[in-house]
Amino acid sequence: MQPKDIQSKSSLKSQVVLILGLALAIVGYFGPWVDHKTAALVLTGQDMGEFVKFLPEVRVGTAPMIREFFYLPPFAAALCLILLMASKRLAYPPVVRAVVLLAVLGLAWAMLPPVWTPQLLITAEFRKQTVAIAFCLLLLIIHPVLRCLSPRLIALAMMVLALLGAGPPLWQFLAIREAVNRAYGWPVQVGWGLWATVLGFLVIMAGAATLLTFGSARSSSRTGDSHEPNP
């Protein structure tokens, strides 16, 4: 098998892994993080950012809480999708690119509060979410310019984003779980959505690490070739 064929197959596998990881993380975010047989008591990842505001421990400041952590999964996923579309190495078909870029809009929308007005979005409570949404939309508009970034830098950025999408939300959920238990009156059942989100971002980290390793190996190969003596 020719080296170019191996590179092509490795690139294709990385594309599939990254897309599957992002799909799993996104589905998990909108799946149940707090599960219950009564639908009204089920909380998704998106719900958590609003629900925790009303916990007594959070209102009096006795529970560790940075509620914006619950909006990191859609933020990180949106930026990863933009970076994928901007990568020179990962050539997706135009239809896939269009669907992915529309998905970025949906993820940005997910960071909005349930009921909002322009005036509400600039208040201190929602200002960070507004900045995050604006940042995603800005990168979406200028994403062709990001094609100047090296594949190595894109892979590193995706690994960092995946870590942000998985780590802080999981920590925040576990830190606030006892307060949620008290609000429900019994130990809550952790839903599959939380674990799917974390697993999805771990898959993204693995895919990005593969790209990084593959890119480093290819650069070393090119450097070695350039030093070969001419016959």
N, C-alpha and C positions, 0 to 999 in steps of 0.2 A: 504493500500500500504506500502510495506517495505521501510525503510530508504534508503537502497541501490538502490531501484528502483527510488525513488525521486531524489537521487543524480545523477543517470544515466541520467534521463530525464533533469535535470537542466544543466548537462554538455553538453548534446546534443543540447539543446536550445542555450547555450552560443556559441558552435561551429558554429551553423548556423548563429547566429547574427553577429559574428565576420567575418565570410567569406562573408556574404552579405554586411556588412559595407565596407570591403576592396574592394569588387568588385565594389560597388557604387563609392567609392573614386577614384579608378583607372580609371573607365569609365569616370567619370566626369573630371579627369585631361586631358584626351585626347579628351574630348568634347569641345564645344565652350565656351570660357570665354568672348570673345568679339564676339558678333553675328552680322551677316550681310547677306543680301540676295545675295550678291556677294561672292562666295566661296573664292576668293582670299583675301578678306578682313576679313575673319573669323580668329580669333586667339584662339588657344587652350592654355591650361595651359603650355604645353611644349614650345609653340611659345613665350609666354610672356617673358621668360628669355632672349631671344635673341632680341626681338622687342624693349624692353625698352631701350636697349643700344643706340639706334639711335634717341631717343627723344631729341630735343634740350635742354629741361630743365635738362635732365639727363647728357648730355654731358658737360654742363657748371656748373653742380653741384647745381642748384637751387631747384631741386625736391628731396624729400627724397627717396633714392633708395638703397636697398640691393638686387640686382637681384637674388642672390642665394636663396632667400626666395621662388622663384617660382619653385625651384627644391626640396623643402622640401616634397611635397606630394609623389613623387615616392620614395624618400629616406625613409620617415617614413613608407610607405606602405611595402617596401621591408623588413625593419627590423621587422615590425609586422608579416609578413608572416614567416620569419625565426624563430621568437619566438614562433609562433603557432606550427610550426613543431618540435620545441625543447621541447615543453611542455609535461611533463609526464602525466598530467591530460587529455589533449585533444588528444585522440588516433585516428588519421585519417587513412583511408585505404592507402596502399602503392601507389595506382594509384593517389589518391588526393595529396599525399605528393610529388610525382614526378612532377605533373602539377604545384603545387605551387612553387616548387624550380626552375622550368623553368621560371615561372612568375617573380621570383626575378631577374633572368638574364635579362629579358626584361625591368624591371624597372631600373636596373642599366644602361642599354644601353640608356634609355630615358634621362639620365642626361648628355650624351655626347653632344657636340656642333654639329650642322648640318654637318659641314665639319671639320675634325680633322686629326691631325697627332700626333704621339707620342711626337714630340718636342713641339707641340702646347699645349698639355695637361699639361705640366710642367711649362707653363708660369704663371705669377701672375694672369692673368684674369681667367684662368680655373683651377688653382691649388686646390681650395676648392672642385670643382666638382670632380676632380680626386681623392682626398682623400676620398670623400664620396663614390665613386664607389668602390675604393679599400677596404674600410671598409665593404661594403655590400658583396663583393666577399669573403673577408676573413671570415666573419661570416657564409657565405653559406658553405664554405669548412669545418669549424670546428663546425657547428651547432650541431652535436651529443654531443659535449662536454657541450653544454649549457643545456643539460638535467639535469645537477646537480643543476641548479637554481630552487629555490622554486617556486611553482605556484603563490604564493603571489607576489614575486618579478617580475615575468613575467607579471602579470596583471598590476602592478604599472608601469612597463616600457612601456606597450602598451598604457596606459592612457596618459603618458607623450608624447609618440610619436604621438598619435592621436591629442593631443593639438598642437604640433609643425606642424603637417601636415595641420591643419585647420586654426590656428590663424595667424601666420606671413604672409602666402600667401594672405589671405583675407585682412589683414591690408595693405599690400604692394599694392595690386590691387586698393583698395579704395584711397590710398594716391596718386597714380599715375594716377587715372582715368581722372582728369581734363587735364593733359598733353596728354593723349591718345585722349580725345575729340578734343583738338586743332590740333593734328596730323591728325585726320580724317576730321576735318572741321565741325563736328556736334556731338551732344551727342551720344556716343556709346551705344548700347544695351548690357546689361550684359547678357551673355549666360547662359544656364542651367548648363553647365559644372562646373562653379564655385560653384554654390549652391549645385550641386550633390557631389562635392568633400568635401565641408564643412559638408554636411549632413552625408556623408559616414563616416567621421572621428568622428562625434558626435555619430553615431551608434556604432563605435568601442569603444569609451569611455564608452558607456552604457554597452556594452557586457563585457568589461574588469572589470567594476565596479561590475557587477553581479558576475563574477568569484571571485573577491576579497571578496565580501560579503559572497558568498557561501563558500569560503575557510575558512573565519573567523568563520562562524557559525559551520562548520564541526569540526574545531579545538576546539571550545568551547565545542561541543558535546562530542568529544573524551576526553577532560579534565574532563568533568563532569562524564563520564562513569568510568574513571580511579579512581575517588574518591568515587565511590559507594561502600558501605561495602559489603563484601562477606556474603552470607546467612549462 
